Amino acid sequence: MPQILYTNSRTGKTQDITTLVSAASWKTKRVGSPAQLDLTLVPDHNVKIVEGGRIALSESESGLFLGYVFKITRNEKEETSLTAYDQIRYLKNKDTYVFQGQRADQITAQIAADFGVRVGALANTGYVIPQMVEDSQTLLDIILKALDLTLINTGQMFYLWDDFGALRISNIAASAIGLMVGDESLATAYTYSSDIDSDTANKIKLVRDNKETSKRDVYIVQDSNNMAAWGVLQHYEKVSEELNPAQIEAMADNLLELKNRPKKSFDISSLSDLSIRAGRSIKIQISKIGINGWYIIDEATHDLVKETMTLKVVIV
């Protein structure tokens, strides 16, 4: 069981509550949610859990999760259950922003500074976004849109995460874990799926309003072989007027490369390894179904008491 420290946000008192924990779940998601820690504590009247209290989860002096209590419940047995989130939770605030000629990491740094969110290492995401106008959007959605635009235009996939109290952007390609799950290694059960139903496209159609001609410019790329095999699966998108034809053509090519394939995913149950969290990639090898490759962890849920984990992973 990792060590769990609790700091009362009102008194400043820090206590080791590890021995009070009867149930504990640590969950990370690659996109759209802060990391979450759910704890159930046996009664101890010397520990006063309050909203905003800080929870630190660590193993062998390595910080895994640093978050803040957002929900407290108590039952007739005097047990206390709490839910804590890392600081990405504060990116659920809404605001309006206009960005001109900035990278996703620069956008993230600006938003974090405006809202007092502590920042760690933000990888240079490379792609300069011509323009983003975001009206009354969550800060998290704005950052994720910037990362999506980077992926679409460069093929480089980055993810946002909180590294024990420091907001970070990391390149998934550089975040692989030297760990294999599958044949005779960790996995106790799995479900594998392959589909063209959720995010597959064999035809990309991009349009841009042209003020000079008062018409719409249309850009299309497609895979005729897959269209014959699967039928027409079209991704349609209106792009910024700031993009030139070469940029739009490159964007269309990148989208086809990203989407013109079945989505392959696993749900895996296994023994726990706390180095595994959403955003990183692991190798999965299951010979009986012919799987041997690298997969991105979309979700990871660790049962800290039972020392097991469940993973949702998708092919890189």
C-alpha positions as CSV (number, residue, x, y, z in Angstrom):
1,M,0.0,0.0,0.0
2,P,1.5,3.4,-1.0
3,Q,1.8,6.1,1.6
4,I,-1.1,8.6,1.9
5,L,-0.7,11.9,3.6
6,Y,-3.5,14.3,4.4
7,T,-3.1,18.0,5.1
8,N,-6.0,19.9,6.6
9,S,-6.4,23.1,4.5
10,R,-7.8,25.1,7.5
11,T,-5.3,24.1,10.2
12,G,-2.3,23.2,8.1
13,K,-1.8,19.9,10.0
14,T,-0.4,17.0,8.1
15,Q,-1.2,13.4,9.1
16,D,-0.3,10.0,7.7
17,I,-3.7,8.3,7.1
18,T,-2.4,5.2,5.3
19,T,-3.4,2.8,8.1
20,L,-6.9,4.2,8.2
21,V,-7.6,3.4,4.5
22,S,-10.0,0.5,3.9
23,A,-10.6,1.1,0.2
24,A,-8.6,3.2,-2.3
25,S,-8.9,3.8,-6.0
26,W,-6.6,6.0,-8.1
27,K,-7.9,6.8,-11.6
28,T,-6.3,8.6,-14.5
29,K,-7.7,9.5,-17.9
30,R,-5.7,10.7,-21.0
31,V,-8.3,13.2,-22.1
32,G,-10.9,15.4,-20.5
33,S,-10.6,14.6,-16.8
34,P,-8.3,15.3,-13.8
35,A,-6.8,12.4,-12.0
36,Q,-9.0,11.1,-9.2
37,L,-8.4,9.4,-5.8
38,D,-11.3,7.8,-4.0
39,L,-10.7,6.8,-0.4
40,T,-12.7,5.2,2.4
41,L,-11.4,5.7,5.9
42,V,-12.2,3.8,9.1
43,P,-13.2,6.1,12.0
44,D,-10.6,8.2,13.7
45,H,-11.7,11.3,15.5
46,N,-8.2,12.8,15.4
47,V,-8.5,13.2,11.6
48,K,-10.8,15.9,10.4
49,I,-11.4,15.7,6.7
50,V,-12.4,19.1,5.2
51,E,-13.2,20.3,1.7
52,G,-10.0,21.6,0.0
53,G,-7.8,19.3,2.2
54,R,-4.7,18.1,0.3
55,I,-4.1,14.4,-0.3
56,A,-0.6,13.2,-1.3
57,L,-0.1,9.6,-2.6
58,S,3.4,8.3,-3.0
59,E,5.4,5.1,-3.2
60,S,9.1,4.8,-2.3
61,E,9.4,8.6,-2.0
62,S,8.1,8.9,-5.6
63,G,5.0,11.2,-5.9
64,L,2.1,9.6,-7.7
65,F,-0.9,11.9,-7.0
66,L,-1.3,15.3,-5.3
67,G,-4.9,16.5,-5.1
68,Y,-7.6,18.3,-3.2
69,V,-10.7,17.0,-1.5
70,F,-13.9,17.9,-3.4
71,K,-16.4,15.5,-1.9
72,I,-16.9,14.0,1.5
73,T,-19.6,11.4,2.6
74,R,-20.1,9.7,5.9
75,N,-22.2,6.6,6.7
76,E,-23.8,5.0,9.8
77,K,-20.6,3.1,10.5
78,E,-18.8,6.5,10.9
79,E,-16.7,5.7,7.9
80,T,-15.6,8.6,5.8
81,S,-15.4,8.5,2.0
82,L,-13.7,11.2,0.0
83,T,-13.0,12.1,-3.6
84,A,-9.9,14.2,-4.4
85,Y,-8.8,15.6,-7.8
86,D,-5.5,16.9,-9.0
87,Q,-5.2,20.5,-10.1
88,I,-6.5,19.8,-13.6
89,R,-9.9,20.0,-11.9
90,Y,-9.3,23.8,-11.7
91,L,-9.2,23.8,-15.5
92,K,-12.9,23.1,-15.5
93,N,-13.4,26.9,-15.0
94,K,-14.8,28.7,-18.0
95,D,-13.5,31.8,-19.7
96,T,-13.1,33.5,-23.1
97,Y,-9.7,33.6,-24.9
98,V,-8.4,34.8,-28.3
99,F,-5.0,33.4,-29.3
100,Q,-3.0,34.4,-32.4
101,G,0.1,32.5,-33.6
102,Q,0.8,30.5,-30.4
103,R,1.7,26.8,-29.8
104,A,-0.4,24.6,-27.6
105,D,2.3,24.7,-24.8
106,Q,2.3,28.5,-24.9
107,I,-1.5,28.6,-24.7
108,T,-1.4,26.2,-21.7
109,A,1.3,28.3,-20.0
110,Q,-0.8,31.5,-20.4
111,I,-4.0,29.9,-19.1
112,A,-2.2,28.3,-16.1
113,A,-0.6,31.7,-15.2
114,D,-4.0,33.4,-15.4
115,F,-5.6,31.0,-13.0
116,G,-2.7,30.3,-10.6
117,V,-2.1,26.7,-11.7
118,R,1.4,25.5,-11.0
119,V,3.3,24.4,-14.2
120,G,6.1,21.9,-14.7
121,A,7.8,20.9,-17.9
122,L,5.7,21.7,-21.0
123,A,7.1,20.1,-24.1
124,N,7.5,22.4,-27.1
125,T,4.5,21.2,-29.2
126,G,6.0,22.7,-32.4
127,Y,2.9,23.7,-34.3
128,V,2.0,27.4,-34.3
129,I,-1.8,27.6,-34.4
130,P,-2.8,30.6,-36.6
131,Q,-5.9,31.5,-34.6
132,M,-8.1,30.2,-31.8
133,V,-11.2,32.1,-30.7
134,E,-12.8,30.4,-27.7
135,D,-15.9,32.0,-26.1
136,S,-17.1,30.7,-22.7
137,Q,-15.3,27.4,-23.0
138,T,-13.7,25.4,-20.2
139,L,-9.9,26.0,-19.9
140,L,-9.4,22.3,-20.3
141,D,-11.4,22.1,-23.5
142,I,-9.3,25.0,-24.9
143,I,-6.0,23.3,-24.1
144,L,-7.3,20.0,-25.5
145,K,-8.4,21.7,-28.7
146,A,-4.9,23.2,-29.1
147,L,-3.4,19.7,-28.6
148,D,-5.9,18.2,-31.1
149,L,-5.0,20.9,-33.7
150,T,-1.3,20.0,-33.2
151,L,-2.0,16.3,-33.8
152,I,-4.1,17.0,-36.9
153,N,-1.5,19.2,-38.4
154,T,1.7,17.5,-37.4
155,G,0.8,13.9,-36.5
156,Q,2.5,14.4,-33.1
157,M,0.4,13.4,-30.1
158,F,0.8,15.2,-26.8
159,Y,-1.0,14.7,-23.6
160,L,-1.8,17.0,-20.6
161,W,-1.3,15.6,-17.1
162,D,-0.5,16.7,-13.5
163,D,2.9,15.5,-12.2
164,F,2.4,15.5,-8.4
165,G,1.3,19.1,-8.4
166,A,2.9,20.4,-11.6
167,L,1.0,20.7,-14.9
168,R,2.8,19.1,-17.7
169,I,2.6,18.4,-21.5
170,S,4.4,15.4,-22.7
171,N,4.9,13.7,-26.1
172,I,3.3,10.2,-26.0
173,A,6.1,8.9,-28.3
174,A,8.6,9.7,-25.6
175,S,6.4,8.4,-22.7
176,A,6.6,4.6,-23.3
177,I,7.1,2.4,-20.3
178,G,9.5,-0.5,-20.6
179,L,6.8,-3.0,-19.5
180,M,4.9,-5.7,-21.4
181,V,1.4,-6.8,-20.5
182,G,0.0,-10.0,-22.0
183,D,1.4,-13.5,-22.4
184,E,2.6,-14.6,-18.9
185,S,3.0,-11.0,-17.8
186,L,0.7,-9.2,-15.4
187,A,-2.6,-9.7,-17.4
188,T,-5.3,-11.7,-15.7
189,A,-8.2,-11.0,-18.1
190,Y,-8.8,-9.0,-21.2
191,T,-11.4,-7.9,-23.9
192,Y,-10.2,-6.9,-27.3
193,S,-12.2,-5.0,-29.9
194,S,-11.7,-3.6,-33.4
195,D,-14.3,-1.3,-35.0
196,I,-14.8,1.2,-37.7
197,D,-17.9,2.7,-35.9
198,S,-16.5,5.3,-33.6
199,D,-13.6,7.3,-35.1
200,T,-12.8,5.9,-38.5
201,A,-12.9,7.8,-41.8
202,N,-11.8,6.8,-45.3
203,K,-12.8,10.2,-46.9
204,I,-11.8,13.6,-45.6
205,K,-13.6,16.7,-46.7
206,L,-12.4,20.1,-45.6
207,V,-14.0,23.4,-46.6
208,R,-12.8,26.9,-46.2
209,D,-14.8,30.1,-46.7
210,N,-13.1,32.2,-49.4
211,K,-13.8,35.9,-48.9
212,E,-12.2,36.9,-52.2
213,T,-14.5,34.6,-54.3
214,S,-17.5,34.5,-51.9
215,K,-17.4,30.8,-52.3
216,R,-16.2,27.8,-50.4
217,D,-13.0,26.0,-51.3
218,V,-13.3,22.3,-50.9
219,Y,-10.4,19.9,-50.3
220,I,-11.0,16.1,-50.5
221,V,-8.7,13.1,-49.9
222,Q,-9.8,9.5,-49.7
223,D,-8.9,5.9,-49.8
224,S,-10.9,4.2,-52.6
225,N,-9.9,0.7,-51.5
226,N,-11.3,1.1,-48.0
227,M,-14.3,3.0,-49.3
228,A,-15.1,-0.1,-51.4
229,A,-14.6,-2.4,-48.4
230,W,-16.3,-0.4,-45.7
231,G,-18.5,2.0,-47.6
232,V,-18.0,5.8,-47.4
233,L,-17.1,7.0,-43.9
234,Q,-16.6,10.8,-44.3
235,H,-15.0,13.2,-41.9
236,Y,-16.3,16.7,-42.7
237,E,-14.8,19.9,-41.1
238,K,-14.8,23.6,-41.7
239,V,-11.3,25.0,-41.3
240,S,-10.0,28.4,-40.5
241,E,-9.9,31.1,-43.2
242,E,-6.3,31.8,-42.0
243,L,-5.0,28.5,-43.4
244,N,-3.5,28.5,-46.9
245,P,-4.1,25.7,-49.5
246,A,-0.9,23.9,-48.7
247,Q,-1.7,23.8,-45.0
248,I,-5.2,22.5,-45.6
249,E,-4.0,19.8,-47.9
250,A,-1.4,18.7,-45.3
251,M,-4.2,18.7,-42.7
252,A,-6.4,16.6,-44.9
253,D,-3.6,14.1,-45.5
254,N,-2.8,13.9,-41.7
255,L,-6.5,13.3,-40.9
256,L,-6.7,10.5,-43.4
257,E,-3.6,8.9,-41.9
258,L,-5.0,9.2,-38.4
259,K,-8.6,8.0,-39.1
260,N,-8.3,5.6,-42.0
261,R,-8.1,2.4,-39.9
262,P,-10.2,0.4,-37.5
263,K,-10.0,1.6,-33.9
264,K,-8.4,-1.3,-31.9
265,S,-8.7,-1.3,-28.1
266,F,-8.3,-3.5,-25.1
267,D,-9.8,-3.6,-21.6
268,I,-7.3,-5.4,-19.4
269,S,-7.4,-6.5,-15.8
270,S,-4.0,-7.2,-14.3
271,L,-1.7,-7.0,-11.3
272,S,-0.9,-3.4,-10.4
273,D,2.1,-1.5,-11.5
274,L,1.9,2.1,-10.2
275,S,4.2,3.4,-13.0
276,I,1.3,2.9,-15.4
277,R,-1.0,5.9,-15.8
278,A,-3.1,7.4,-18.7
279,G,-1.1,9.0,-21.5
280,R,1.8,6.6,-21.4
281,S,2.2,3.7,-23.7
282,I,2.9,0.0,-23.0
283,K,3.6,-3.1,-25.1
284,I,0.8,-5.7,-25.3
285,Q,1.5,-9.2,-26.6
286,I,-1.2,-11.8,-26.7
287,S,-0.2,-14.5,-29.1
288,K,-3.5,-16.3,-29.4
289,I,-5.2,-13.3,-31.1
290,G,-2.1,-12.2,-32.9
291,I,-1.5,-8.9,-31.0
292,N,2.0,-7.6,-30.5
293,G,2.4,-3.9,-30.5
294,W,2.4,-0.6,-28.6
295,Y,-0.8,0.8,-27.1
296,I,-1.7,4.2,-25.5
297,I,-3.3,4.0,-22.1
298,D,-6.5,5.9,-22.3
299,E,-7.6,5.1,-18.7
300,A,-6.0,3.4,-15.8
301,T,-7.7,2.5,-12.5
302,H,-5.6,1.2,-9.7
303,D,-7.1,-0.6,-6.6
304,L,-4.4,0.4,-4.1
305,V,-5.7,-2.1,-1.5
306,K,-6.1,-5.2,-3.7
307,E,-3.0,-4.2,-5.7
308,T,-4.8,-4.7,-9.1
309,M,-5.5,-2.4,-12.0
310,T,-7.8,-2.2,-15.0
311,L,-6.7,-0.5,-18.2
312,K,-8.4,0.9,-21.3
313,V,-5.8,1.1,-24.1
314,V,-5.9,2.0,-27.8
315,I,-3.4,1.2,-30.5
316,V,-0.7,3.9,-31.1
